[in-house]
Amino acid sequence: MNILETFRNRAKEANKRIVLPEGTSERTLKAADIILKEGIAQLILLGNVDEINSLEKKFGLDLSKAEKINPANSSKKELYVQKLVELRKSKGCTYEDAVKLIEQDIYYGPMMIYMGDADGEVSGAEHTTADTVRPALQIVKTSPGISVVSGAMIMVTKKENLGDRGVFVFADVAITPNPTAEELAQIAICSGETAKQIAGIEIPRIALLSFSTNGSAKHELADKVIKATQIAKSMRPEMNFDGEMQADAALIDSIGQKKFPGSLVAGMANVLVFPDLQAGNIGYKLVERLGDAEAVGPVLQGLNAPINDLSRGCSVMDIVNLVAITACQAKK
């Protein structure tokens, strides 16, 4: 059984309610048809209900088991508006502002989660990452002790002698361009939790990557990674962190033990934390394309509820897979 089948089976057991804000997107609807047929999750489709029904008929789909809601005339619209005013009043949000926001699917979805009417959300087939993340931060906010949101990619490679039988978690690949040392430490912690709770990696070994290993180079960029490693260790001493570390030292045992003797992570890393977004995004795409690996995600980390962001170039199956992952997150 591959990891995607594992996600789907776990999602079926969880039977969570996942809201899809882009309910009039062709890809979203086709993915919903598959999700409902396979019983991966309960679905809530947001958008003009007449349009959703028309597209359902046009594409020959069966969405009869999905709940369909138009945020503009929902029976819970007023309740959600009042709650949004309460949540955002310190930011100057008026009743009129809240009405305009709640009528947007991208705000209605997170409010459903906040109010306990849904367990998770998948968006991004049509919306930008910023449009998905902003309402999530405003409504469900970040997890206790975490101030930064990041994106982790689960990488399934053919190198079963590396990582966790070829499986890795890469972060941050999607959200924070240039994290501080404190933020990088939080990303490392969240990535370790993603590895264990979502990717099924029993013992996460988290390498904070750099162009330097164990003091081999002196530079402020390496210093940031060293500081982040120290912070992460102090915040979560039960987790396995090490850095700063070059990628080969993180992955290859003989190199790791030579460059970083005594490390519990070097040569055995299954979670790779990149020093910034440029490195993380470039790194995962190189491994995916040149290394013929499968990239699953990204999984958004650090939020107080499972809300995940698709690429606008996503396929139908990308949506199906991310819904399954989101359901697994909601179970946890």
Backbone torsions as a table, in degrees:
resi	resn	phi	psi	omega
1	MET	NA	127.0	178.5
2	ASN	-83.3	173.3	-172.2
3	ILE	-66.3	-32.3	179.6
4	LEU	-68.5	-38.7	175.2
5	GLU	-63.4	-37.9	177.2
6	THR	-61.7	-45.5	178.0
7	PHE	-58.0	-45.3	-176.5
8	ARG	-65.2	-42.2	179.6
9	ASN	-64.8	-41.3	177.7
10	ARG	-66.0	-36.7	178.3
11	ALA	-65.5	-40.9	178.7
12	LYS	-60.1	-41.8	178.7
13	GLU	-64.9	-36.5	-177.0
14	ALA	-72.1	-36.1	177.8
15	ASN	52.8	51.8	-176.1
16	LYS	-90.2	161.5	179.4
17	ARG	-96.6	111.6	-177.8
18	ILE	-111.2	128.3	-179.6
19	VAL	-96.2	135.1	178.7
20	LEU	-115.8	101.9	-176.8
21	PRO	-62.6	-31.7	-174.2
22	GLU	-89.0	60.6	-171.6
23	GLY	-72.6	-7.0	176.6
24	THR	-110.3	11.3	175.9
25	SER	-82.4	132.7	-179.0
26	GLU	-57.6	-45.3	-178.8
27	ARG	-65.1	-40.1	179.2
28	THR	-61.9	-43.9	-178.4
29	LEU	-67.5	-40.0	178.9
30	LYS	-67.4	-36.9	175.6
31	ALA	-66.0	-40.7	179.6
32	ALA	-59.9	-39.7	178.2
33	ASP	-58.0	-44.5	179.6
34	ILE	-67.4	-45.1	-177.9
35	ILE	-60.0	-43.6	-179.3
36	LEU	-70.5	-40.1	178.9
37	LYS	-62.4	-39.1	-177.7
38	GLU	-86.5	-9.1	-179.8
39	GLY	70.4	30.8	-177.2
40	ILE	-70.8	-35.6	-179.8
41	ALA	-163.0	160.7	165.6
42	GLN	-79.3	142.2	-175.0
43	LEU	-122.5	144.9	172.7
44	ILE	-122.7	117.3	-179.2
45	LEU	-100.8	127.8	179.9
46	LEU	-104.5	139.4	178.8
47	GLY	146.3	-177.3	176.2
48	ASN	-63.7	115.6	-172.1
49	VAL	-64.3	-38.3	177.8
50	ASP	-61.8	-40.5	179.3
51	GLU	-67.9	-40.7	177.3
52	ILE	-60.2	-45.8	179.9
53	ASN	-63.3	-39.2	178.8
54	SER	-64.5	-43.2	179.4
55	LEU	-69.0	-36.5	176.1
56	GLU	-57.1	-46.0	179.3
57	LYS	-68.2	-43.1	-178.6
58	LYS	-58.9	-42.6	-175.8
59	PHE	-91.9	0.2	177.7
60	GLY	68.4	41.8	-176.4
61	LEU	-103.2	165.3	174.2
62	ASP	-122.7	99.1	-179.3
63	LEU	-112.4	24.6	-175.5
64	SER	-63.5	-25.4	-179.0
65	LYS	-86.7	-6.7	179.9
66	ALA	-85.9	146.4	170.2
67	GLU	-85.1	131.0	-177.7
68	LYS	-116.0	125.8	-174.8
69	ILE	-132.3	131.3	170.3
70	ASN	-96.7	110.2	-177.5
71	PRO	-55.4	-28.8	-175.8
72	ALA	-67.6	-28.6	-179.2
73	ASN	-131.0	26.5	179.5
74	SER	-64.1	147.9	177.5
75	SER	-66.3	-19.7	-179.1
76	LYS	-103.2	8.4	-177.1
77	LYS	-55.9	-49.2	-176.5
78	GLU	-63.7	-41.5	178.0
79	LEU	-60.5	-44.5	-179.6
80	TYR	-67.0	-38.9	178.9
81	VAL	-61.4	-46.2	-179.6
82	GLN	-61.4	-40.8	-179.8
83	LYS	-67.6	-39.1	179.5
84	LEU	-65.3	-40.0	176.1
85	VAL	-59.5	-43.4	179.3
86	GLU	-62.6	-42.9	-177.6
87	LEU	-70.1	-32.4	-170.6
88	ARG	-113.3	11.6	-175.9
89	LYS	-64.0	-32.1	179.1
90	SER	-68.4	-16.7	177.9
91	LYS	-99.2	7.9	176.3
92	GLY	85.6	16.7	-179.0
93	CYS	-73.2	121.3	177.8
94	THR	-93.1	171.5	176.6
95	TYR	-59.0	-44.0	-179.2
96	GLU	-63.7	-40.5	176.6
97	ASP	-60.2	-45.5	-176.8
98	ALA	-64.0	-38.1	177.6
99	VAL	-59.4	-48.0	-179.0
100	LYS	-61.7	-38.1	-178.7
101	LEU	-71.9	-46.9	-176.3
102	ILE	-65.3	-26.2	176.3
103	GLU	-70.8	-10.8	176.7
104	GLN	-90.5	132.7	-178.3
105	ASP	-56.7	-33.9	-173.8
106	ILE	-72.3	-19.2	172.7
107	TYR	-95.5	-34.7	-178.4
108	TYR	-62.9	-38.9	-178.6
109	GLY	-60.2	-55.0	177.3
110	PRO	-60.1	-33.1	178.3
111	MET	-67.6	-35.6	174.8
112	MET	-57.9	-42.5	-179.8
113	ILE	-66.7	-46.1	-179.9
114	TYR	-58.0	-38.7	-176.9
115	MET	-86.4	0.9	177.4
116	GLY	82.3	14.7	-179.6
117	ASP	-94.0	-4.2	174.9
118	ALA	-151.9	159.6	-177.1
119	ASP	-103.1	-20.9	-177.9
120	GLY	-167.6	170.9	-178.0
121	GLU	-141.2	144.7	170.8
122	VAL	-128.3	125.0	-178.8
123	SER	-141.8	173.1	173.8
124	GLY	118.3	-9.0	176.9
125	ALA	-63.7	-32.7	178.4
126	GLU	-119.1	-33.2	-178.1
127	HIS	-84.7	153.0	173.9
128	THR	-74.2	165.1	175.6
129	THR	-58.7	-42.6	179.8
130	ALA	-60.5	-41.5	-179.4
131	ASP	-67.6	-27.3	176.9
132	THR	-80.0	-43.0	-173.0
133	VAL	-77.8	-37.6	-175.7
134	ARG	-57.0	-52.5	178.9
135	PRO	-63.4	-33.7	178.3
136	ALA	-62.5	-43.4	179.1
137	LEU	-66.8	-35.6	-177.6
138	GLN	-74.5	-29.2	-172.7
139	ILE	-106.5	-58.9	-177.9
140	VAL	-86.9	-22.1	175.2
141	LYS	65.9	-174.7	-179.2
142	THR	-90.2	164.2	178.6
143	SER	-67.6	154.8	177.7
144	PRO	-55.4	130.9	178.8
145	GLY	83.6	-1.8	-178.4
146	ILE	-119.7	133.1	-178.3
147	SER	-117.2	-3.9	-175.0
148	VAL	-127.3	139.4	174.8
149	VAL	-97.6	140.5	179.7
150	SER	-139.3	166.6	179.8
151	GLY	-119.9	126.3	179.6
152	ALA	-110.1	138.9	175.5
153	MET	-109.4	129.4	173.2
154	ILE	-87.4	117.7	-175.9
155	MET	-105.0	122.9	179.0
156	VAL	-109.1	106.8	-176.3
157	THR	-106.3	170.6	177.3
158	LYS	-89.8	1.5	-179.7
159	LYS	-88.9	76.3	-174.3
160	GLU	-69.3	-11.4	176.2
161	ASN	-85.3	-4.2	-179.9
162	LEU	-116.8	158.4	179.1
163	GLY	61.3	-141.6	175.7
164	ASP	-102.5	83.5	-176.0
165	ARG	52.9	42.2	176.9
166	GLY	91.9	-5.5	-178.6
167	VAL	-98.8	135.4	178.6
168	PHE	-134.6	161.9	165.7
169	VAL	-116.7	127.4	176.4
170	PHE	-111.1	136.3	176.6
171	ALA	-156.7	158.4	-14.1
172	ASP	-84.4	132.8	-177.6
173	VAL	-114.0	2.9	-167.9
174	ALA	-143.2	-24.0	-163.9
175	ILE	-120.9	-60.6	-167.4
176	THR	-97.9	110.6	-172.2
177	PRO	-61.7	-47.8	-174.7
178	ASN	-140.7	79.9	-175.3
179	PRO	-66.5	147.5	170.7
180	THR	-72.1	173.8	177.5
181	ALA	-60.5	-41.0	179.5
182	GLU	-63.9	-43.0	179.2
183	GLU	-67.6	-39.0	178.9
184	LEU	-63.0	-37.9	176.5
185	ALA	-62.5	-42.0	178.1
186	GLN	-64.8	-39.3	177.3
187	ILE	-61.6	-41.4	178.9
188	ALA	-62.5	-43.0	179.5
189	ILE	-63.5	-48.9	-179.9
190	CYS	-61.9	-36.3	-179.6
191	SER	-67.2	-37.6	175.6
192	GLY	-64.1	-38.8	178.1
193	GLU	-68.5	-39.0	175.7
194	THR	-61.5	-42.2	180.0
195	ALA	-58.7	-43.5	-176.2
196	LYS	-78.4	-45.6	-171.9
197	GLN	-82.8	-32.4	-174.5
198	ILE	-107.5	-49.4	-176.2
199	ALA	-81.1	-8.9	177.8
200	GLY	75.1	22.1	177.6
201	ILE	-84.8	111.3	-171.5
202	GLU	-64.4	-43.3	180.0
203	ILE	-123.7	94.2	177.7
204	PRO	-66.1	131.4	174.5
205	ARG	-117.9	110.2	-163.6
206	ILE	-106.8	114.0	179.2
207	ALA	-101.4	125.6	173.7
208	LEU	-93.1	112.4	-166.6
209	LEU	-85.6	152.7	178.5
210	SER	-158.2	179.3	171.1
211	PHE	-85.9	-1.0	-178.2
212	SER	-121.6	150.2	175.6
213	THR	-125.8	119.8	171.1
214	ASN	53.4	45.0	175.7
215	GLY	83.6	13.9	-177.1
216	SER	-70.5	-21.0	177.0
217	ALA	-134.1	150.9	179.8
218	LYS	-113.1	114.1	179.6
219	HIS	-164.5	151.9	-178.6
220	GLU	-62.3	-28.6	178.4
221	LEU	-67.7	-41.6	175.9
222	ALA	-68.7	-36.8	179.2
223	ASP	-60.0	-37.5	179.1
224	LYS	-62.2	-40.5	-179.4
225	VAL	-69.7	-39.3	176.7
226	ILE	-60.2	-46.4	179.7
227	LYS	-63.4	-41.6	179.3
228	ALA	-61.4	-39.8	178.9
229	THR	-63.1	-43.8	179.2
230	GLN	-62.2	-41.6	180.0
231	ILE	-65.2	-45.2	-179.8
232	ALA	-60.1	-42.8	179.4
233	LYS	-63.7	-37.5	-179.1
234	SER	-73.0	-32.6	-179.7
235	MET	-75.8	-39.1	-177.0
236	ARG	-134.8	73.9	-174.9
237	PRO	-64.0	-18.3	179.8
238	GLU	-79.8	-10.1	-179.2
239	MET	-95.5	157.1	-177.0
240	ASN	-96.2	100.1	176.0
241	PHE	-115.4	148.6	167.4
242	ASP	-156.7	152.1	-179.8
243	GLY	167.2	170.1	2.9
244	GLU	-76.4	152.9	-170.2
245	MET	-152.2	134.1	173.2
246	GLN	-73.6	157.6	-174.1
247	ALA	-62.0	-40.0	-178.7
248	ASP	-68.0	-34.9	177.4
249	ALA	-68.0	-30.7	178.8
250	ALA	-72.8	-32.7	-169.7
251	LEU	-99.1	-36.8	-170.5
252	ILE	-104.9	120.5	-172.1
253	ASP	-57.8	-47.0	-176.5
254	SER	-63.5	-38.2	179.1
255	ILE	-73.3	-42.6	-179.4
256	GLY	-59.7	-45.3	-178.2
257	GLN	-70.9	-25.3	176.8
258	LYS	-76.4	-44.7	-175.9
259	LYS	-83.7	-27.5	-174.9
260	PHE	-139.7	64.8	-175.4
261	PRO	-60.7	138.3	178.4
262	GLY	86.9	-6.1	-179.6
263	SER	-72.0	140.2	176.6
264	LEU	-86.6	-1.7	-178.6
265	VAL	-115.1	-41.2	-175.7
266	ALA	-54.1	130.2	179.9
267	GLY	80.3	-7.1	-177.1
268	MET	-132.0	13.6	-173.7
269	ALA	-65.3	138.8	172.3
270	ASN	-123.0	-2.3	172.8
271	VAL	-127.2	121.7	-179.5
272	LEU	-112.0	117.9	179.4
273	VAL	-105.2	116.6	-175.8
274	PHE	-86.2	151.3	-174.1
275	PRO	-70.0	-21.9	176.5
276	ASP	-157.1	174.1	-174.9
277	LEU	-66.7	-36.9	179.2
278	GLN	-57.9	-49.3	-178.4
279	ALA	-63.6	-43.7	-177.5
280	GLY	-65.5	-45.3	-178.8
281	ASN	-67.3	-43.8	177.6
282	ILE	-64.4	-43.2	-176.4
283	GLY	-61.6	-47.0	-177.5
284	TYR	-68.6	-34.0	-179.5
285	LYS	-72.6	-32.7	174.5
286	LEU	-65.8	-45.0	179.5
287	VAL	-64.0	-40.2	-180.0
288	GLU	-64.0	-47.5	-172.8
289	ARG	-84.4	-45.6	-178.2
290	LEU	-85.6	-30.1	-178.4
291	GLY	-95.8	2.5	178.2
292	ASP	54.1	43.1	178.7
293	ALA	-97.3	161.5	176.0
294	GLU	-101.5	125.9	-179.8
295	ALA	-103.8	120.1	-177.0
296	VAL	-114.9	120.6	-179.6
297	GLY	135.3	-153.1	5.3
298	PRO	-78.6	151.3	173.0
299	VAL	-96.3	121.7	178.2
300	LEU	-75.9	132.5	-176.9
301	GLN	-115.6	148.6	173.9
302	GLY	98.4	-13.6	177.7
303	LEU	-79.4	157.2	-177.9
304	ASN	-83.8	6.2	177.2
305	ALA	-157.6	155.5	-177.5
306	PRO	-76.9	99.0	175.1
307	ILE	-125.2	121.7	-174.2
308	ASN	-122.7	152.9	-171.7
309	ASP	-115.9	125.7	175.8
310	LEU	-88.0	161.4	166.1
311	SER	-78.2	143.9	178.5
312	ARG	-67.3	-12.2	174.4
313	GLY	-95.3	15.8	-174.0
314	CYS	-66.2	156.1	174.8
315	SER	-94.3	170.2	175.6
316	VAL	-57.4	-43.7	-177.8
317	MET	-70.0	-28.1	173.6
318	ASP	-60.2	-41.0	179.4
319	ILE	-66.4	-44.9	178.5
320	VAL	-56.9	-47.9	-177.1
321	ASN	-65.2	-40.0	-177.8
322	LEU	-72.5	-31.2	173.2
323	VAL	-62.9	-42.3	178.6
324	ALA	-61.7	-43.2	179.2
325	ILE	-64.2	-42.0	-179.8
326	THR	-63.0	-39.5	175.9
327	ALA	-63.1	-38.6	177.0
328	CYS	-64.7	-41.0	175.6
329	GLN	-59.9	-44.3	-178.4
330	ALA	-62.9	-33.8	177.2
331	LYS	-62.8	-36.3	-178.8
332	LYS	-76.8	NA	NA
